Each structure stands twice: as structure tokens, then as C-alpha cells.
Amino acid sequence: MFYLLISPVWSVSADDFAKLRKDSARISTMTADFVQKKSMKILSKPLISNGKFYYAAPDSIRWEYSKPLKSVVLSGKGQTKRYIPSGGKMVEDKTGGAKAMQIVLGDVAGWMNGKYDTNPAFTATIREGNDTMITMTPTGKNMAGMIEKIEIAISQKNASVKSVRIVESATSETQIDFQNVVVNKSIDPSVFQVVQ
């Protein structure tokens, strides 16, 4: 399961976020493999999922899990659909999970566009280093018990998202690492429309 839920407002200078938006605007497409690791105190070892991520500006996303369970989420133009295996083929999941994913992937698309300043539920700080690190912290109590902070590592080389760490509590977190990242290479539009 994918747990990204939000994006931040600004708490550092507007110039820092303006530069990030400008750098991110150079990314028209991105493909990457990802490894998602869910750690919880009640688990003897983390739950690990693998898959492929596709993005095309401004908001087309394909989030495809290949292991341990196959599922595909397509998002774009204000619509999100989730597909799961059934009877030997991929069918649309009508259970309502896609609605939550629409919010999640809307924020991910915003991050890909460098919009780290659109959700008043969070404040953000930026720390420069080998990678640009954005730390987002809830501003109110409505996230209490759900999210303590989100850390997003941005590549200095091409402004793409390298990793996302969601700390839900002292004993629970989700880490997503993007690998084999390719930016600005043409992606067939059918990737965002067809699930087989």
C-alpha cells in the first residue's frame, strides 16, 4: 500500500521554493524503479514492495507494483483508477481505494512539478547537501498519530525526487527509494492509459 498523503506550505524563503520549482520545471518525464519498505514495531521484518514509476508533466502518473502483489494505479487529468489482478487479467478496483490514491498522487505530481508549497497542513524546510532535503512537518493536530514528518531527498543533478521517507510514529515509517531514474526521455502515452 502506498501512504503518501500530503505536500507542504512554505516556511523558508520564497526564493528557495521558487528555485526548486524552476529546476523541477525542466523535468517533462521521469521513469524509475522503486523499492518501498514499510517498517513497524509489530513486524519482525519490513514489508518490501517493488515496482515501476512513470511520470509525464503536468500530472500523468503510473504507479505499478510488481512484487509481492501486482497492482497498477493510473492518475491524470483529475482522475485516478486502480487495477488489480482477477481471473488472469487486470481489472479496475471499484472498492474506493482509488479515491484516496487520487489525493496522494495529486501531491506526488505537485512534487514532481516542484510545488512543495501548496498544502497548508504542512510547513517545510530545505537543507542543502549532496542532495536537497525537504522536511515537512504537520502544522496542526489533525495529523497527530498519522504522520510526524515527511523527508524528501531531491537530486542535485536533475531535481528529480530520489527518496521519500514518511515517519508515521516512533515505531512506524515508510521509505520509498527511486532507482535507475531516467528524466526527459519520451514515454508512450499508452503507459498512462492501458493496463494489461
N, C-alpha and C positions, 0 to 999 in steps of 0.2 A: 504494500500500500504506500502511496506517496503522500507526504504530510506537509508540503509547503502550503502556507496559508496566507501570507501577507507580504507587503512591501512597506518601506519606511517613509517618514517625513524627514525634513532636514533639521539637523541640529548643529551642523558645521557650516562653514561659509557656503554661500550660494555658488561661489566660484568653483569649489571642489566638485559639486554635483554637476555644474554646467560643463566642466571639463570631461567628466565621466560620460555625460550624455553625448558630447561631441565625439569622443573616442568610440563609444558604442555605436553611433550612427554610421560608422564605417562598415559595420557588420550587416551584410544583407542576408547571409545564410550561415548556418552552423550545423555540422553533424558531429556527433561524438558517441563513443561508447560510455556507459556509466555503470558504476558499482554503487549500490545503495546498501548501507549497513545500518540496521536498527538494533540498538543496544538497550536492554532493560535489565533491571536488577533481577526480575523473575526468570530471565532466560539464562540457561547455563552457557550459551554462546550466542553471539549476534545472529540475527536473521539477515542473510545476504541475498540480494536480488541483483540481476544483471540485465542490461538491455541496451537499447539504442535511442538516441535523442536526435530529433531533426527540428530545425527552426528556419523559417523564412520570414523576413520583415514584411509587414509590421507585426503580425500576430499569429502566423500559422505554426502550429507545433504538433509533432507526432512524438509521443512518449510511449515507447514499446518495450515491455518487459518480455524477456525470453526465458529467464530462469529465476526462481524454480517453477513459477506458473506463468504461462503466456497470457498477456493481455495487451491491448493497444488503446490509447486514448488519442483522439484527433481533436484539435481545437483551432478555431479561427473564425473570423467574421461574427463573433458573438455567439457561436455555437460550439458545444463540446459533446462528443459521443465516445462512449467506451465500448470496446468489443472484447468478448471472452470466447474461449473455445466451447463448442457444444455440437455434439453429433458429428464430429470430424471436420467442422468448419468454424470460422469466426462469425459470431452473431452479435448484434447490438445488445448491450446490457441495459434493460429497461427498469432496473431496480432503484434508480435515483442517484447512484454513485457519481454519474456524470455531472450532476449539478454542482456538487462540491468541487469536483475537478475543474469545472469551468472557472470558479473563483481562483483556485490555485494556479492554473495555467495562465490566467489573465495576468496575475502578478509575475509569473515567470517571463511572459512576453514583455512585460514592462521592464523587468531587469535586463533582458536582452537588449532593450532599447535604451538602457542607461537611466531609466526612470526609477530612481531609488528614493523618490520624494513625493509619492502620491497617496500614501495611506496615513491618516492622522493617528492611527492606533500605535505607531512606532516612531521612535527617534533613531537617528543613525549617526555614527561616527566613522570617519575614514582614517586609516593608518597606512602610510606608505612603507614599503619594504621591497623584498624580492617580488611580492605580489601586492596589489592593493587589497586591503582587508576592510570590509564594511561590516560593522557590528550594529545590529538592530535590536533595540530593547523596547518592550511594551511601555506605552505611556500611561495606561490605565489598568484597573484591576480586572477588566473583562477577559484578559488573557491569563490570569492567575491560575496556576495548575495545568495550563496547556502549553505555554511557551515562555521560557525565561529569556532566551535570546536567540538570534539567528546570526551566523557568521558566514559571509560570502567572500570567497577569495576570487579576485579578478586578475587575469593575466596582464602583466605589464607589456607583454609583447604585442597582443592583439585586442585587448579589452574584453575578451570573452570570459564567461563565468567558468572558473576552474573547479570550484567545490562549493557546497552548501552544507553547513552544519546547523541543525536545529536542535537546540537544547530544550527539551520539554521540562525536565526537572533534574535534580542532582543524580538521579538513578536511571534516566531515560533520555536518549538522544538518537537522532538520525543523521548520518553522514552520507552525502552523495558526492562522489568524485567523478569528474568527467575526464576521459582519456581519449587519445587518438583524435583530438579536436581538429576539425578542418573548417576554416571560415572562407566565405565568399566563393565557394565552388557551387556551380549550378546544381539544383535539386529538381528532379522531375516533379511537376505539380501533383501527379497522381499519388505521390507519397503521402500527401495530406488529405487524400480523398478516398483511397482504395485500401481495404483491409482484406487479406485472403487467408 
